[in-house]
Amino acid sequence: MRISAFNRVLRHRWMDEADAHRALPPELLERLHRRVSASERRHTGEVRIYVEGSLPLSYLWRHFRDKLPIEQIVRERAVMMFSKLRMWDTAHSNGVLIYLLLAEHSIELVADRGVNRLVPASEWKAMVDRLGTAMREKRFEDGLTQALEEVSAVLVEHFPKTPDADLPSAAGRINQLPDAPVLR
């Protein structure tokens, strides 16, 4: 479905952090936090969930000015948030960001180079395609839980937790990044 420039700008200006908090109330955030913590006890990767109501105006401006597809702009924003959250800073380059943009009903998975080296882009795309349906239907808990389960399965397969993984010499801190979802 193609939407007009006016409607897209209006949607992005209308939605904000309050929409993210309405979509993911405190009890859901707590459940997701616990699920991320449980996931990370099974592998050495780091998973973050980032939910944003809308894109900053600078991203929308680039979309219109440079005639870039909105999907590309959303991906660029997800990669930027991966960077800002210091996801690249993990001991084994195995961080994965689950990024949700409410204004576009979009989900992106951004993985660090250690994971991307082992997981083909087609597998990530297939995950995003499956999760997109839940997002469009506003089933945020179902979609984010499924995303977390699929990402966890990939990390367990390629970066399983080993008995020595918790030793300081192996990977630094046991939990390198916060587990709580971020809402903006």
C-alpha positions, 0 to 999 in steps of 0.5 A, a space after each residue: 500500500 502506497 501512502 502519500 507524502 503528507 500522510 506519511 509525515 502526519 503519521 510520523 509527527 502524530 506518533 511518539 514515545 507515548 505511543 510506544 509506551 501504549 503499545 508496550 505497557 509496563 507489564 509487557 516490558 517486564 515480560 520482555 525484559 525477563 525473556 531477554 535475560 532468559 535468552 542470554 543465559 543460553 548463549 554468549 550473544 547480546 540481544 536488545 529490543 528497541 521500539 520507536 514511535 516514529 522516525 526523526 524528521 531528518 530521516 523523513 527528510 532524506 526519504 523525500 529529498 533523496 527519493 529513498 524507499 522508506 524500507 531503506 530509511 528504516 533500516 538505516 535508522 535501525 543500524 544507527 540505533 545498533 551503533 548508539 546502543 553500543 551493540 558492536 561492543 560485545 566480546 564476540 561481535 554477536 549482538 542482535 538488535 530487534 528494532 520496531 518502528 510503530 509508524 511504519 509497522 516495521 521490524 528490523 533485525 540488525 546483527 553484528 559481524 560475528 553473527 552475520 558471518 554465520 547467518 545468511 541474509 536470507 535467513 534474517 529476511 525470512 525472520 523479518 517477513 514472518 514477524 511483519 505480519 504480527 506488527 501490522 496486526 498490532 500483536 506486538 507481544 506475539 511479534 517481539 516474543 517470536 523475534 526473540 525466540 528466533 534470534 535466540 535459536 540462532 545465537 544458541 546454535 552459533 554461540 552456545 553458553 559454555 561452562 567457561 563462558 562466565 569466566 572473566 578471561 573468556 568474554 569480560 562481563 557475563 551480561 555485557 549490555 542491559 536486557 530491558 527494552 528501550 522505548 522512544 
